[in-house]
């Protein structure tokens, strides 16, 4: 389970990862769904909260040459965030846009508890779907 936690945590940061595949693999070995769901959700949520923390301190460095986002890109993110607000964090589970959304939440100083609640709902929902799909489609393959 430690490996699942670490893979889920790394997958939620700006590092690439495949926590859904790892979760399905772990489920095939031991189909204790609730425990696996809790570990994956906790690890992935913690990784997203690391992104929120990075975002909180990113504004201090935006004038530096190495800053990874252009002023134009930051303005586009700001428009998105002001249009959809904190509820956009319910898309934190989504590939490509999920990680930047969590960074934006930090940049725009969303309260920690609100960010954590929305992220846990999003990540927990995604892993719930992954486990449901594993039960529906992988069970015959895993038990063979």
Helices and strands as residue ranges (DSSP letters): H 2-12, H 19-29, H 33-58, G 59-61, H 71-84, G 85-91, H 97-107, H 112-133, I 134-138, H 139-142
